[in-house]
Amino acid sequence: MSTAAATVRPREVLADLLPASRVRDVALVLGGAALTGLAAQISVPVPHSPVPVTGQTFAALLVGTTLGASRGLASLVLYALAGLAGVPWFAGGGSGASVSFGYILGMLLASTVVGALARRGADRSVVRMAGTMLLGEALIYAVGVPYLAYAADLSLSAAIAAGLTPFLIGDALKAALAMGVMPAAWKLVRR
């Protein structure tokens, strides 16, 4: 039985621990897009809101953190473009632009930022991971809520009430899950 542990270098994300190749990177990008599309199917309607609770925001942040900024962004761009082209993998099997498409655009930004922070070790401790996830969620809302206001012809306060407030508890739970998962994954890798 081998007792060798994976060598972890600074500036690495979990995906970098796999042997480097173009095939690996393509597979990771495709897998990240597919994971996000699959997680979007976990969709629960929210009363008085055109935006459902989904697993897609959690997946987008996890993809960015695990794959790093460039591969995370590529995964989310692929996810967004395929959904716009008709692949039914947006929330609840939807596709094309909708009033909630701004959240997907926010996920592009958030995945990139959390991926860059993960390269700096933000995914290796519970406290830093908490801050990383909260920043990622804030970026998604910073793009999604104004887009919702524009696309649904809502005032900003109505968009906040429909597209932010009902989701805060669920996002706190998603952040808590990530706070446990990512540092635990690094602990396993270090063994």
C-alpha angles and dihedrals in degrees: 000000000000121000094189114131126210112264110240117200126193115264093033128127122203093264090059089068089073116086108278119249140127089252090057092050094048091047091049093050092048091045092049092052091046092048090052091048092048093048090050088065088068090085129158120183116236117217113249093009132099088208120081128209106255141171090235097093091052090048093048092052092044090050092052093046095046099040102033130238102300099042091039091053091046090052093051093044089053090047092050096044094046091049091049089050091056108272102144097227104110117104112318094359095303128146137186128042117318137164088277096052090101089071089058089051088050089052089059090058095040094049090052094048096045089046091054090048091049088056086059092052099263091136096057102076133044095236096048091044090053091055092045093052093045091050090049092051091047091053092051090053093043088064101027101051097051089045089051090050091051099041096044094038092239130149114251091252091051090048090051090050092049102033108031117020098058091053102051097092093047091048091051088054091049090050090050090052092051090046088062101036103051100045089044090052090053090049090054091049092052092055 
